[in-house]
């Protein structure tokens, strides 16, 4: 069977272009995720990986639609190989049944990961510029009205730190950071 996998990063993005291309290639089954490719924890990808059987071929429009980092891509392809499933990426013309295809897969995976890192770097740079212009302030700090009282009870030994965190609905890191600021 030919199995198609489609991914876009957000719910608002359209999958039609990828779907049409894969349908034209005669895929029998199609799995579609609307989620970031930063990791392999995607519902339809997991479903597809369980679904494929020996002799199947997984076809994607491009490597970046399948995985955004080298390790995930190589792990996914290795898992497919163990199941005796072929992997084909149309854009990069990669076919893992050949040694050259396997080599090219590794090279393109590294390029996809580099592209993701560039995107994140540009995002950080854009945020830094926006901050200097006063246009970006980040998420507003959450208010915990009874924080000082709960911390005082914790410091007096009336409650444990875990109980204090639970009462406040705070993570361990945030709790200790804020408690430390009270000492200053």
C-alpha positions as CSV (number, residue, x, y, z in Angstrom):
1,X,0.0,0.0,0.0
2,X,1.0,3.6,-0.6
3,X,0.6,5.6,2.6
4,X,0.6,9.4,2.5
5,X,1.5,11.7,5.3
6,X,0.6,15.4,5.4
7,X,1.6,18.0,8.0
8,X,1.0,21.7,8.4
9,X,2.1,23.7,11.5
10,X,-1.2,25.2,12.5
11,X,-4.9,24.6,12.3
12,X,-5.3,27.6,10.1
13,X,-3.0,26.3,7.4
14,X,-4.3,24.5,4.4
15,X,-3.3,20.9,3.6
16,X,-4.9,20.9,0.1
17,X,-1.7,21.3,-1.9
18,X,0.0,18.3,-0.2
19,X,-3.2,16.2,-0.3
20,X,-3.7,16.7,-4.1
21,X,0.0,15.8,-4.8
22,X,-0.3,12.6,-2.8
23,X,-3.7,11.6,-4.2
24,X,-2.2,12.1,-7.7
25,X,0.6,9.6,-6.7
26,X,-2.1,7.1,-5.9
27,X,-1.9,6.9,-2.1
28,X,-4.3,4.4,-0.6
29,X,-4.4,5.9,2.9
30,X,-3.7,9.5,4.1
31,X,-2.7,10.7,7.5
32,X,-3.0,14.5,8.2
33,X,-1.5,16.3,11.2
34,X,-2.0,20.0,11.9
35,X,0.9,20.4,14.4
36,X,4.4,21.6,14.7
37,X,7.1,19.4,13.4
38,X,9.5,20.3,16.2
39,X,9.2,16.7,17.5
40,X,7.6,13.4,16.5
41,X,4.8,13.5,19.1
42,X,2.0,14.0,16.6
43,X,-1.3,12.0,16.8
44,X,-1.6,11.1,13.1
45,X,2.1,10.4,12.7
46,X,1.9,7.9,15.6
47,X,-1.3,6.4,14.1
48,X,0.5,6.1,10.7
49,X,3.6,4.5,12.2
50,X,1.4,1.8,13.9
51,X,-0.7,1.4,10.7
52,X,2.1,0.7,8.2
53,X,3.0,-2.9,7.4
54,X,5.8,-4.8,5.6
55,X,5.8,-3.8,1.9
56,X,4.1,-0.5,2.3
57,X,5.6,2.8,1.1
58,X,5.3,6.0,3.1
59,X,5.2,9.1,0.8
60,X,5.6,12.7,1.9
61,X,5.7,15.9,0.0
62,X,9.0,16.9,1.6
63,X,11.2,15.9,4.6
64,X,10.3,19.1,6.5
65,X,6.7,17.9,6.5
66,X,7.7,14.6,8.1
67,X,10.3,15.8,10.7
68,X,12.1,19.0,11.5
69,X,15.2,17.6,13.3
70,X,17.7,15.0,12.1
71,X,17.4,12.7,15.1
72,X,13.5,12.4,14.7
73,X,13.8,11.9,11.0
74,X,16.4,9.2,11.3
75,X,14.5,7.5,14.1
76,X,11.3,7.5,12.2
77,X,12.9,6.2,9.0
78,X,14.8,3.5,11.0
79,X,11.4,2.4,12.6
80,X,9.9,2.2,9.1
81,X,13.0,0.2,7.8
82,X,12.6,-2.3,10.7
83,X,9.0,-2.8,9.6
84,X,10.3,-3.2,6.0
85,X,8.5,-0.1,4.9
86,X,10.0,2.2,2.3
87,X,10.1,6.0,2.7
88,X,9.8,8.4,-0.3
89,X,10.1,12.2,-0.2
90,X,8.9,13.7,-3.5
91,X,10.5,17.1,-3.2
92,X,14.0,15.8,-2.4
93,X,13.6,12.7,-4.6
94,X,14.7,10.4,-1.8
95,X,14.0,6.7,-1.8
96,X,15.4,4.8,1.2
97,X,15.7,1.5,-0.7
98,X,19.1,2.7,-2.1
99,X,22.3,3.6,-0.3
100,X,22.4,6.9,-2.0
101,X,18.8,7.6,-0.9
102,X,19.8,6.8,2.7
103,X,22.8,9.2,2.5
104,X,20.7,12.0,0.9
105,X,18.1,11.5,3.6
106,X,20.7,12.2,6.3
107,X,21.9,15.3,4.5
108,X,18.4,16.7,3.9
109,X,17.4,16.0,7.5
110,X,20.4,18.1,8.7
111,X,19.3,20.9,6.3
112,X,15.7,20.7,7.7
113,X,17.0,21.0,11.2
114,X,19.2,23.9,10.3
115,X,16.2,25.7,8.7
116,X,14.2,25.2,11.9
117,X,17.1,26.7,14.0
118,X,17.2,29.7,11.6
119,X,13.5,30.2,12.1
120,X,13.9,30.2,15.9
121,X,16.9,32.5,15.7
122,X,15.0,35.0,13.6
123,X,12.0,34.8,16.0
124,X,14.3,35.6,19.0
125,X,15.9,38.5,17.1
126,X,12.5,39.9,16.2
127,X,11.3,39.7,19.8
128,X,14.5,41.4,21.0
129,X,14.0,44.3,18.5
130,X,10.3,44.6,19.4
131,X,11.3,44.8,23.1
132,X,13.7,47.6,22.5
133,X,10.9,49.5,20.7
134,X,8.5,48.8,23.6
135,X,6.2,46.7,21.4
136,X,6.7,43.3,23.1
137,X,6.4,42.8,26.8
138,X,6.0,39.0,26.9
139,X,3.3,37.3,28.9
140,X,2.1,39.3,31.9
141,X,3.2,37.8,35.2
142,X,0.5,35.7,36.9
143,X,-0.8,37.2,40.1
144,X,-0.9,35.0,43.3
145,X,-2.8,37.1,45.8
146,X,-2.1,35.0,48.9
147,X,1.5,34.0,47.9
148,X,3.2,35.8,50.8
149,X,0.9,34.2,53.3
150,X,1.4,30.7,51.9
151,X,5.2,31.1,51.8
152,X,5.2,32.3,55.4
153,X,3.2,29.2,56.4
154,X,5.7,27.0,54.5
155,X,8.8,28.8,56.1
156,X,7.2,28.3,59.5
157,X,6.9,24.6,58.9
158,X,3.1,24.6,58.9
159,X,2.9,23.1,55.4
160,X,5.3,21.4,53.1
161,X,6.6,23.1,49.9
162,X,4.6,20.6,47.8
163,X,1.4,21.6,49.7
164,X,2.3,25.3,49.2
165,X,2.8,24.8,45.5
166,X,-0.5,22.9,45.2
167,X,-2.4,25.6,47.1
168,X,-1.0,28.3,44.8
169,X,-1.2,26.2,41.6
170,X,2.5,26.9,40.9
171,X,5.3,24.9,39.4
172,X,8.3,24.0,41.6
173,X,10.6,26.3,39.7
174,X,8.2,29.3,39.8
175,X,7.5,28.7,43.5
176,X,11.1,28.7,44.6
177,X,12.0,31.6,42.3
178,X,9.3,33.8,43.7
179,X,10.0,32.7,47.3
180,X,13.6,33.7,46.8
181,X,12.5,37.1,45.6
182,X,10.6,37.7,48.8
183,X,13.9,37.6,50.8
184,X,15.3,40.5,48.8
